[in-house]
Amino acid sequence: MQSQFGIANVWIQGDFVTRATAVLLLAMSLASWIVIVIKALDIVKFKKRAREARDFWHSQDFAAGLDKLQGDASNPFRYLALEGREATQHHRNTQAHLHDSLDVSDWVTRCLRNCIDEFTARLQSGLAILASVGSTAPFIGLFGTVWGIYHALLAIGSSGQSTIDKVAGPIGEALIMTALGLAVAIPAVLGYNALVRGNKHILNRLSSFAHDLHAYFVTGARVSLPPENGARIVPMKKG
């Protein structure tokens, strides 16, 4: 836009405050989009891992089930299964420890819950950036708007005239700052809401998987399928 209302003109004619505000909004926009893209890719990956976790219960034994949970410790479902097995073996094969006052059910529940809490913190990392950008970007843009109006008033005062050619540049600067603030805030808010919904879905699947693991490690049985698909308790050899 090669006019006095254009973005290029705002940068050229703007002072330090105007340029600093524009750079800050640009940095906030880049940060929010980086978080949105990275976390969205993570959600897609974890949803795939959740579908693989359904096949875990169709295995002949625990070791075969682990083979179906691809990846390393970054796969929360595989990590949960390994930690649950280790917690069960540790409780049953050691003596004279403080955790002996807990039965195996409480001990396994505690370990599985700790794993889920760790993954939840990892899953929600970065969301604070989106929340901060979404809540502050409009006000930063409003600050740029006020600064542009201030320049318009100075132009009127110095010329003694309120003609459009005297105030068009500062008013255009003010309007552009308002638009930039909204352009930064809206994607951050929408991205935050979408990621929260995706995270909730992953955590629900992980909690269901942990519940089935708890039943398997404590009782030696597991739930073959979710209730809507005809769940039933069947034996499964421990690996």
matplotlib code that plots the C-alpha trace (Angstrom):
import matplotlib.pyplot as plt

x = [0.0, 1.9, -0.2, -0.1, -2.4, 0.0, 2.0, 5.3, 4.5, 3.7, 7.2, 9.0, 7.1, 6.7, 8.9, 10.6, 7.5, 5.5, 8.3, 8.8, 5.1, 5.0, 8.1, 6.6, 3.4, 5.3, 7.4, 4.2, 2.6, 5.6, 5.8, 2.1, 2.2, 5.3, 3.5, 0.3, 2.1, 4.4, 1.6, -0.8, 1.7, 2.1, -1.6, -1.8, 1.1, -0.5, -3.8, -2.1, -0.4, -3.9, -5.2, -2.2, -3.0, -6.3, -4.4, -2.3, -5.1, -5.4, -1.9, -1.1, 1.1, 2.5, 5.7, 3.8, 1.6, 4.6, 5.8, 2.6, 3.2, 5.7, 8.3, 10.3, 9.6, 8.1, 5.1, 3.0, 1.1, 4.3, 5.9, 2.8, 2.8, 6.5, 6.2, 3.2, 5.0, 8.1, 6.0, 4.3, 7.5, 9.2, 6.4, 6.2, 9.9, 11.3, 10.8, 11.3, 10.5, 8.1, 5.9, 5.2, 2.5, 0.6, -1.0, -0.1, -3.3, -2.5, 1.2, 0.4, -2.2, 0.3, 2.9, 0.5, -0.9, 2.6, 3.2, 0.0, 0.8, 4.2, 2.7, 0.0, 2.6, 4.5, 1.3, 0.3, 3.7, 3.5, -0.2, 0.7, 2.3, -0.9, -3.0, -0.7, -0.6, -4.4, -5.0, -2.4, -2.1, -5.3, -4.2, -0.7, -2.5, -4.7, -1.6, -0.4, -3.8, -3.6, -0.1, -1.3, -4.1, -1.6, 0.4, -2.7, -3.4, 0.1, -0.2, -3.4, -1.8, 1.3, -0.6, -3.6, -5.8, -7.7, -7.8, -7.6, -4.1, -2.7, -4.2, -4.5, -1.0, -1.4, -5.0, -3.9, -1.1, -3.7, -6.0, -3.2, -2.1, -5.6, -5.8, -2.4, -3.3, -6.5, -4.6, -2.2, -4.7, -7.4, -5.2, -3.7, -7.1, -8.5, -5.3, -5.4, -9.0, -8.3, -5.2, -7.0, -9.7, -7.1, -5.2, -8.3, -9.0, -5.5, -5.6, -9.0, -7.6, -4.5, -6.6, -8.7, -5.5, -4.1, -7.3, -7.1, -3.4, -4.2, -6.7, -4.2, -1.3, -3.3, -5.8, -4.0, -6.9, -7.6, -10.5, -10.4, -12.4, -14.1, -17.7, -19.3, -17.7, -18.7, -16.0, -15.2, -12.5, -10.3, -7.1, -3.8, -0.4, 2.0, 5.3]
y = [0.0, 3.0, 5.7, 7.6, 5.0, 2.1, -0.1, 1.0, 4.6, 3.9, 2.4, 5.2, 8.1, 6.5, 7.3, 4.9, 4.1, 3.2, 1.0, -0.7, -1.4, -2.9, -5.0, -6.3, -7.3, -9.0, -11.0, -12.0, -13.1, -15.3, -16.8, -17.7, -19.3, -21.3, -22.6, -23.4, -25.3, -27.3, -28.2, -29.1, -31.5, -33.0, -33.5, -35.3, -37.6, -38.4, -39.1, -41.7, -43.2, -43.3, -45.4, -47.7, -48.1, -49.8, -52.6, -53.1, -55.1, -57.5, -58.8, -62.3, -61.0, -57.7, -57.9, -58.2, -55.3, -53.1, -53.9, -52.3, -49.1, -47.6, -45.0, -44.5, -42.8, -39.9, -42.1, -41.5, -44.8, -46.9, -44.9, -45.4, -49.2, -49.5, -47.4, -49.4, -52.7, -51.4, -50.1, -53.5, -55.5, -53.1, -53.3, -57.1, -57.9, -55.6, -55.6, -53.2, -50.0, -47.2, -48.0, -51.4, -49.7, -49.2, -52.1, -52.8, -51.1, -47.7, -48.0, -48.6, -45.9, -43.4, -44.2, -44.1, -40.8, -39.3, -40.3, -38.7, -35.5, -35.3, -35.7, -33.2, -30.6, -31.4, -31.3, -27.9, -26.3, -23.3, -22.6, -19.8, -18.0, -18.1, -17.0, -14.1, -13.0, -13.3, -11.2, -8.5, -8.0, -6.0, -3.6, -3.2, -2.4, 0.0, 1.7, 2.2, 3.6, 6.1, 7.1, 7.7, 9.9, 11.8, 12.5, 13.6, 16.1, 17.4, 17.9, 19.8, 22.0, 22.8, 23.7, 25.3, 23.4, 20.2, 19.4, 15.8, 16.1, 17.1, 14.2, 11.5, 10.0, 9.8, 8.6, 5.9, 4.9, 4.6, 2.4, 0.1, -0.4, -1.4, -3.9, -5.3, -5.9, -7.8, -9.7, -11.0, -11.7, -13.6, -16.5, -16.8, -17.1, -19.5, -21.6, -21.8, -23.0, -25.6, -26.9, -27.2, -29.3, -31.5, -31.9, -32.8, -35.6, -37.0, -36.9, -38.7, -41.5, -41.7, -41.8, -44.7, -46.5, -46.0, -47.4, -50.6, -50.9, -50.6, -53.4, -55.6, -55.1, -55.4, -58.2, -59.9, -59.0, -56.2, -54.6, -55.7, -52.8, -49.6, -50.1, -48.9, -51.8, -54.5, -54.3, -57.4, -58.6, -61.2, -62.8, -61.7, -63.3, -60.9, -60.3]
z = [0.0, -1.3, 0.4, 3.6, 5.1, 4.2, 6.5, 4.8, 5.4, 9.1, 9.4, 7.6, 9.2, 12.6, 15.6, 18.0, 19.9, 16.8, 15.4, 18.7, 19.0, 15.5, 16.1, 19.4, 17.7, 15.0, 17.5, 19.4, 16.2, 15.2, 18.7, 18.7, 15.2, 16.1, 19.2, 17.2, 14.5, 16.9, 19.3, 16.5, 15.1, 18.5, 18.8, 15.5, 16.5, 19.9, 18.3, 16.1, 19.2, 20.9, 18.0, 18.3, 22.0, 21.2, 19.4, 22.6, 24.2, 21.3, 21.9, 23.2, 26.0, 27.4, 25.4, 22.1, 23.2, 23.7, 20.2, 18.9, 20.8, 18.5, 19.5, 22.6, 25.9, 23.9, 23.3, 26.4, 26.1, 25.8, 28.7, 30.8, 30.2, 31.0, 34.2, 35.4, 34.9, 36.7, 39.6, 39.9, 39.9, 42.2, 44.8, 44.7, 44.6, 47.3, 51.0, 54.0, 52.1, 53.1, 50.1, 51.6, 53.7, 50.5, 48.7, 45.1, 43.8, 45.5, 44.5, 40.8, 40.9, 42.3, 39.6, 36.7, 38.0, 38.2, 34.6, 33.5, 35.4, 33.8, 30.3, 31.1, 31.9, 28.7, 26.7, 28.0, 27.7, 25.4, 25.9, 28.3, 25.4, 23.4, 26.4, 27.0, 23.3, 23.0, 26.1, 25.6, 21.8, 21.5, 24.2, 22.6, 19.4, 21.3, 22.6, 19.1, 18.2, 21.0, 20.0, 16.4, 17.6, 19.7, 16.5, 14.8, 17.5, 17.4, 13.6, 14.1, 16.8, 14.8, 11.7, 13.2, 10.7, 10.9, 7.2, 6.2, 4.6, 8.1, 10.0, 7.4, 8.1, 12.0, 11.7, 9.2, 11.7, 14.5, 12.4, 11.2, 14.8, 15.8, 13.0, 13.8, 17.4, 16.4, 13.7, 16.3, 19.1, 17.1, 15.8, 19.3, 20.9, 18.3, 18.4, 22.2, 22.2, 19.5, 21.3, 24.6, 23.0, 21.3, 24.6, 26.4, 23.9, 24.3, 28.1, 28.1, 26.0, 28.2, 31.4, 29.9, 29.0, 32.4, 34.0, 31.9, 32.8, 36.5, 36.2, 34.3, 36.7, 39.9, 39.0, 36.1, 33.7, 31.4, 29.5, 25.9, 24.3, 25.4, 26.7, 23.5, 21.7, 24.1, 26.9, 28.8, 31.2, 29.8, 31.0, 29.6, 30.3, 31.9, 30.1]

ax = plt.figure().add_subplot(projection="3d")
ax.plot(x, y, z, "-o")
ax.set_aspect("equal")
plt.show()
